[in-house]
Amino acid sequence: MLRAAGGKRLFIHDVAPRDGLQIEPVFVDTARKIALVDALSRTGLAKIEVTSFTSPKAIPALADAADVMAGIQRAPGVEYAALVPNVKGAERALACRVDELNVVMSASESHNRANLRMSREQSLSQFADIVGLARGAAAVNASLSTAFGCPFEGRFETDRVLPWVDRIAALGIRRLTLCDTTGMADPAQAQQLCAAVRERHPHLVLTAHFHDTRGMALANVLAALEAGIERFDASLGGLGGCPFAPGASGNACTEDMVHMLQQMGYDTGVDLPALLDCARSLAPLVGHELAGQLVKAGPSSRRYPLPVAATAQVAGVGACA
């Protein structure tokens, strides 16, 4: 059972500018991307994944990666990360002074080939080269995609994933994100894998990254919390999904997650009203309604005026459960 939070500090990373926008069919212009990152920077988030230095042919929505990184106003205490799929991408990102290189590979061989056009062994070789390249210039975080299951291969048990975690850690990488790329995880599985990785590699700085494809993202966040995870990826408005993973819908919603954690007594460091202002600006940016619930309902602290009928003490008009 979850214990009382007691003000425990958690760290929230927003990935909407990268993981969110990468799947959008309409290109969001560079100035508006920069404005989104700058607004998120003022909310108290621990990290923002700004963009991806990948091929513009593969992800045309993020073809302006260098211009976005050059244009943002960096806030003290916020880390600015970029996803890099290979050495060339890492070189481009380092030239833009990113704080963190987010390298990615899949626990699934089939998804790794679909997503990165290479084998898992080739990905690990790239990781080793990137670690050497980044030394002294930026931190390296490894995101292990499909850590809970693959749309091509099915559910993954913990013992199938741990050897890949071992090999990533052996390269000297000290930051690791466990990614539920297509929302296949359930809370029991999330707790088990997160706990197993923490026990096996206590030196790793772990992040959990859940998608809400099947409505279990926040439940999985609570399970990962129980396993001792303190860092969570999320996306403003629940935006996002992987273009190379069938059925991968949006991420855990940042504002919904922050609201839940703060209601439970956790210290997220995030200014929730400022975050909600960011969320309200996002739907016009992408041109469609988003999945987040807090923007629609407001925080649970919101209060409404008492209906006139109630003040007149009219009985038997109707009832709500």
Residue pairs with C-beta under 8 A, 6 or more apart in sequence:
2 222
2 225
2 226
2 264
4 265
5 261
5 264
5 265
5 266
5 267
6 265
7 265
7 266
7 267
8 230
8 265
8 266
8 267
9 230
9 266
9 267
9 269
10 225
10 230
10 231
10 232
10 261
10 266
10 267
10 268
10 269
11 46
11 47
11 230
11 231
11 232
11 268
11 269
12 45
12 46
12 231
12 232
12 234
12 254
12 257
12 258
12 261
12 268
12 269
12 270
13 45
13 46
13 47
13 48
13 49
13 81
13 207
13 231
13 232
13 233
13 234
14 40
14 45
14 47
14 48
14 49
14 233
14 234
14 235
14 236
14 254
15 48
15 49
15 209
15 233
15 234
15 235
15 240
15 251
16 36
16 40
16 235
16 236
16 237
16 239
16 240
16 251
16 254
16 282
17 33
17 36
17 37
17 40
17 48
17 49
17 50
17 51
17 68
18 49
18 50
18 51
18 52
18 62
18 82
18 83
19 49
19 233
19 235
19 239
19 240
19 241
19 251
20 235
20 236
20 237
20 239
20 240
20 250
20 251
21 28
21 33
21 61
21 62
21 239
21 286
22 52
22 59
22 61
22 62
22 240
22 243
23 61
23 240
23 241
23 242
23 243
24 61
24 239
24 286
26 286
26 287
27 60
27 61
28 36
28 61
28 285
28 286
30 64
30 67
30 68
30 71
31 71
32 285
33 51
33 64
33 68
34 68
34 71
34 72
36 278
36 281
36 282
36 285
37 48
37 50
37 68
37 72
37 80
38 72
38 73
39 274
39 277
39 278
39 281
40 48
40 236
40 275
40 278
41 48
41 72
41 73
41 74
41 75
41 78
42 75
42 271
42 274
43 270
43 271
43 274
43 275
43 278
44 268
44 269
44 270
44 271
44 274
45 78
45 254
45 269
45 270
45 275
46 77
46 78
46 79
46 231
46 269
47 78
47 79
47 80
47 81
47 100
48 78
48 79
48 80
48 81
49 81
49 82
49 83
49 102
49 233
50 68
50 69
50 72
50 80
50 81
50 82
50 98
51 62
51 64
51 65
51 68
51 69
51 82
51 83
52 59
52 62
52 65
52 82
52 83
52 84
52 85
52 89
53 65
53 66
53 82
53 83
53 84
53 85
53 89
53 90
53 92
53 93
53 96
54 62
54 65
54 83
54 84
54 85
54 89
56 62
56 63
59 243
65 82
65 92
65 93
65 96
66 92
66 95
66 96
69 80
69 82
69 93
69 96
69 97
69 98
70 96
72 80
74 80
79 99
79 100
79 139
80 98
80 99
80 100
81 98
81 99
81 100
81 101
81 102
81 141
82 93
82 96
82 98
82 100
82 101
82 102
83 89
83 102
83 103
83 104
83 143
84 90
84 92
84 93
84 101
84 102
84 103
84 130
85 103
85 104
85 116
86 116
86 126
87 126
87 129
87 130
87 133
90 101
90 103
90 130
90 133
90 134
91 133
93 101
93 138
94 101
94 133
94 134
94 137
94 138
98 138
99 138
99 139
100 138
100 139
100 140
100 141
100 175
101 130
101 134
101 138
101 139
101 140
101 141
102 141
102 142
102 143
102 177
103 126
103 127
103 130
103 140
103 141
103 142
103 143
103 173
104 115
104 116
104 123
104 142
104 143
104 145
105 112
105 116
105 120
105 123
105 124
105 127
105 142
105 143
105 144
105 145
105 164
105 168
106 112
106 115
106 116
106 120
106 123
106 144
106 145
106 146
106 150
106 181
107 144
107 145
107 146
107 147
107 150
107 156
107 160
107 161
107 164
108 145
108 146
108 150
108 152
108 153
108 156
109 119
109 120
109 153
110 150
110 152
110 153
111 145
111 146
111 150
111 151
111 152
111 153
111 181
111 244
111 245
112 118
112 119
112 120
112 123
112 145
113 119
114 152
114 244
114 245
115 145
115 242
115 244
115 245
116 123
118 126
120 164
124 167
124 168
124 171
127 140
127 142
127 168
127 171
127 173
128 171
130 140
131 140
131 171
131 172
131 173
134 140
139 174
139 175
140 173
140 174
140 175
141 173
141 175
141 176
141 177
141 207
142 168
142 173
142 175
142 176
142 177
143 176
143 177
143 179
143 209
144 161
144 164
144 165
144 168
144 176
144 177
144 178
144 179
145 179
145 181
145 242
145 245
146 153
146 156
146 179
146 181
146 182
146 245
147 156
147 161
147 178
147 179
147 180
147 181
147 193
148 155
148 156
148 178
148 180
148 184
148 185
148 189
148 190
148 193
149 155
149 156
149 180
149 182
149 184
149 185
150 156
150 181
150 182
150 184
151 182
151 184
151 245
151 246
151 247
151 248
155 184
155 189
158 189
158 192
158 193
158 196
161 193
162 196
162 197
162 200
165 176
165 197
165 200
165 201
165 204
166 200
166 201
168 176
169 176
169 201
169 203
169 204
174 203
174 204
174 205
175 204
175 205
175 207
176 197
176 201
176 204
176 205
176 206
176 207
177 206
177 207
177 208
177 209
177 233
178 193
178 194
178 197
178 206
178 207
178 208
178 209
179 209
179 233
180 190
180 209
180 210
180 211
180 217
180 220
181 211
181 242
181 245
181 248
182 211
182 213
182 242
182 245
182 246
182 247
182 248
183 210
183 211
183 212
183 213
183 214
183 216
183 217
183 247
183 248
183 249
184 213
184 214
185 210
185 216
185 220
186 216
186 219
186 220
187 216
187 219
187 220
187 222
187 223
188 223
190 208
190 210
190 220
190 223
190 224
190 227
191 223
191 224
191 226
191 227
192 227
194 206
194 208
194 223
194 224
194 227
194 228
194 229
195 227
195 228
197 204
197 206
198 204
198 206
198 227
198 228
198 229
205 231
206 229
206 230
206 231
207 229
207 231
207 232
207 233
208 220
208 221
208 224
208 229
208 231
208 232
208 233
209 232
209 233
209 251
209 252
210 216
210 217
210 220
210 221
210 224
210 232
210 233
210 251
210 252
211 217
211 240
211 241
211 248
211 249
211 250
211 251
211 252
212 218
212 238
212 249
212 250
212 251
212 252
212 253
212 291
213 247
213 248
213 249
213 250
217 251
217 252
217 253
217 257
218 252
218 256
218 257
218 260
220 252
221 232
221 252
221 257
221 260
221 261
224 232
232 252
232 257
233 251
233 252
234 251
234 252
234 253
234 254
234 257
234 258
235 250
235 251
235 252
235 253
235 254
236 253
236 254
236 255
236 275
236 278
236 279
236 282
236 292
237 250
237 253
237 254
237 255
237 279
237 282
237 283
237 290
237 291
237 292
237 295
238 250
238 251
238 252
238 253
238 256
238 290
238 291
238 292
239 250
239 251
239 282
239 286
239 290
239 291
240 250
240 251
241 248
241 249
241 250
241 251
242 248
250 290
250 291
253 290
253 291
253 292
253 293
253 294
254 275
254 279
254 292
255 272
255 275
255 276
255 279
255 292
255 294
255 295
256 292
256 293
256 294
258 268
258 270
258 272
258 275
259 272
259 294
259 299
259 300
261 268
262 268
262 270
262 272
263 300
272 299
276 294
276 295
279 290
279 292
279 294
279 295
280 295
282 290
283 289
283 290
309 317
